[in-house]
Amino acid sequence: MHAALSFLGAAMLILAGVVVVLATVILILYEACWIVRLGNRLTRGVPVEPAGRRGEGRGDEGSGA
């Protein structure tokens, strides 16, 4: 009887450990997806200038005159 209870206790501890590890992994993946979605939302809101037109239209800046 004691051996059966000992085995069941060990099985419960292992099961609880597996549940905690899986919950932690799921939480980390959820947070990573949330961060990626937030980053996408922030980069969509920032206007991006084309690379070739960066200096056009600013003839008086940096000329020293």
C-alpha positions as CSV (number, residue, x, y, z in Angstrom):
1,M,0.0,0.0,0.0
2,H,2.8,2.4,0.9
3,A,4.6,1.6,-2.4
4,A,1.4,2.4,-4.4
5,L,0.9,5.7,-2.6
6,S,4.6,6.6,-3.0
7,F,4.3,5.8,-6.8
8,L,1.2,7.9,-7.1
9,G,2.8,10.8,-5.2
10,A,5.9,10.7,-7.5
11,A,3.6,10.6,-10.6
12,M,1.6,13.6,-9.3
13,L,4.9,15.5,-8.8
14,I,6.1,14.7,-12.3
15,L,2.7,15.6,-13.8
16,A,2.7,18.9,-11.9
17,G,6.2,19.7,-13.2
18,V,5.2,19.0,-16.8
19,V,2.2,21.2,-16.4
20,V,4.3,24.1,-15.0
21,V,6.9,23.7,-17.8
22,L,4.2,23.7,-20.5
23,A,2.4,26.7,-19.0
24,T,5.7,28.6,-18.9
25,V,6.5,27.8,-22.5
26,I,3.0,28.8,-23.7
27,L,3.2,32.0,-21.7
28,I,6.6,32.8,-23.3
29,L,5.3,32.1,-26.8
30,Y,2.2,34.3,-26.2
31,E,4.4,37.2,-24.9
32,A,6.7,36.8,-27.9
33,C,3.7,37.0,-30.3
34,W,2.4,40.0,-28.5
35,I,5.7,41.8,-28.8
36,V,5.9,41.0,-32.5
37,R,2.4,42.3,-33.1
38,L,3.2,45.4,-31.2
39,G,6.4,46.0,-33.2
40,N,4.5,45.5,-36.4
41,R,1.8,48.0,-35.3
42,L,4.5,50.6,-34.3
43,T,6.4,50.2,-37.6
44,R,3.3,50.6,-39.6
45,G,2.5,53.9,-38.0
46,V,5.9,55.4,-38.8
47,P,6.1,57.0,-42.3
48,V,9.1,55.7,-44.2
49,E,10.9,57.9,-46.6
50,P,12.3,56.4,-49.8
51,A,16.0,56.0,-49.7
52,G,16.8,58.0,-52.9
53,R,14.8,61.2,-51.9
54,R,16.3,61.9,-48.5
55,G,18.2,65.0,-49.4
56,E,15.9,66.6,-51.9
57,G,14.2,69.8,-51.2
58,R,16.5,70.9,-48.4
59,G,19.0,73.1,-50.2
60,D,19.4,75.6,-47.3
61,E,20.2,73.0,-44.6
62,G,23.9,72.4,-43.9
63,S,25.2,74.9,-46.5
64,G,26.6,77.3,-44.0
65,A,25.2,80.4,-45.8
